[in-house]
Amino acid sequence: MFISGGENIHPEEIEQVIGLMDGVEEVVVVAVDDAEFGQRPVAFVKLAPSNGMKLENLPAALGEHLPRFKIPVRIFDWPDNIPAVGLKPDRRFLKELAVKKSTDG
């Protein structure tokens, strides 16, 4: 859990909603620091190659299922070669990558 603008956010809740969308194979949500809100959600999403879903369409689709403050501020393609912690993707690695990608533009 992390706090964004005074609101408690559970990444797993956002992951569950995104994961139920057609064409989504994997998703991880991490928190990145934000000067205004403290922290904000950022998502990494792996889409099925044969599906017509596009990452840029996800925020609008999420608006039907999540309050605005829980919609990730950035959604990135699933990176290749994510290290694993047990059977799960390494959240620390993804958080560091999200920070790097957010500052790179």
C-alpha positions as CSV (number, residue, x, y, z in Angstrom):
1,M,0.0,0.0,0.0
2,F,1.1,3.6,-0.6
3,I,-0.5,7.0,-0.1
4,S,-1.3,9.4,-2.9
5,G,-2.8,12.8,-2.1
6,G,-4.0,11.4,1.2
7,E,-5.7,8.4,-0.3
8,N,-4.6,4.8,0.4
9,I,-3.8,2.9,-2.8
10,H,-3.4,-0.8,-3.0
11,P,-1.5,-1.8,-6.2
12,E,-3.1,-5.2,-6.1
13,E,-6.6,-3.6,-6.6
14,I,-5.4,-1.8,-9.7
15,E,-3.7,-4.9,-11.0
16,Q,-6.8,-6.9,-10.6
17,V,-8.9,-4.4,-12.6
18,I,-6.3,-4.1,-15.4
19,G,-5.8,-7.9,-15.4
20,L,-9.5,-8.5,-16.1
21,M,-9.4,-6.4,-19.3
22,D,-9.4,-8.3,-22.6
23,G,-5.9,-8.9,-24.0
24,V,-4.0,-8.2,-20.8
25,E,-1.6,-11.1,-20.0
26,E,0.4,-9.6,-17.1
27,V,0.4,-6.4,-15.0
28,V,2.3,-4.9,-12.1
29,V,1.6,-1.6,-10.5
30,V,4.3,0.3,-8.6
31,A,4.4,3.6,-6.8
32,V,6.7,6.4,-7.9
33,D,7.4,9.6,-6.0
34,D,5.4,12.7,-7.0
35,A,6.1,16.2,-5.7
36,E,2.4,17.1,-5.5
37,F,0.7,13.9,-4.3
38,G,3.5,12.1,-2.5
39,Q,3.3,9.0,-4.7
40,R,1.4,8.0,-7.8
41,P,0.7,4.6,-9.4
42,V,2.5,3.5,-12.6
43,A,1.7,0.3,-14.4
44,F,3.7,-2.2,-16.5
45,V,1.3,-4.1,-18.8
46,K,1.9,-7.1,-21.1
47,L,-0.7,-7.3,-23.8
48,A,-1.5,-10.3,-26.0
49,P,0.1,-9.7,-29.4
50,S,-3.1,-10.8,-31.2
51,N,-5.4,-8.5,-29.3
52,G,-6.4,-5.1,-30.5
53,M,-6.0,-3.4,-27.1
54,K,-3.5,-0.6,-27.0
55,L,-1.8,0.8,-23.9
56,E,-2.9,4.3,-24.6
57,N,-6.6,3.2,-24.4
58,L,-6.2,1.7,-20.9
59,P,-6.7,4.9,-18.9
60,A,-10.1,5.7,-20.4
61,A,-11.2,2.1,-19.9
62,L,-10.0,2.2,-16.3
63,G,-12.0,5.3,-15.7
64,E,-15.1,3.1,-15.8
65,H,-13.8,0.9,-13.0
66,L,-11.5,2.9,-10.7
67,P,-11.6,6.3,-9.1
68,R,-9.4,8.8,-10.9
69,F,-6.7,8.9,-8.3
70,K,-6.1,5.1,-8.7
71,I,-5.6,5.3,-12.5
72,P,-1.9,4.9,-13.3
73,V,-0.3,8.2,-14.4
74,R,1.9,6.2,-16.8
75,I,1.4,2.8,-18.4
76,F,4.5,1.2,-19.9
77,D,5.0,-1.9,-22.1
78,W,6.0,-5.0,-20.2
79,P,9.9,-5.1,-20.3
80,D,11.9,-8.1,-21.4
81,N,13.9,-10.0,-18.9
82,I,12.3,-8.9,-15.7
83,P,14.1,-10.5,-12.7
84,A,11.8,-12.6,-10.6
85,V,11.5,-12.9,-6.8
86,G,10.2,-16.4,-6.4
87,L,7.5,-16.7,-9.1
88,K,6.6,-13.0,-9.2
89,P,8.2,-10.2,-11.1
90,D,10.7,-8.1,-9.0
91,R,8.7,-5.1,-8.0
92,R,11.8,-3.2,-6.8
93,F,13.3,-3.6,-10.3
94,L,10.1,-2.4,-11.9
95,K,9.8,0.6,-9.6
96,E,13.4,1.6,-10.4
97,L,12.6,1.2,-14.1
98,A,9.4,3.3,-13.7
99,V,11.3,6.1,-12.1
100,K,14.0,6.0,-14.9
101,K,11.3,5.9,-17.7
102,S,9.3,8.7,-16.0
103,T,12.3,11.0,-15.8
104,D,13.6,10.1,-19.3
105,G,10.3,11.4,-20.8
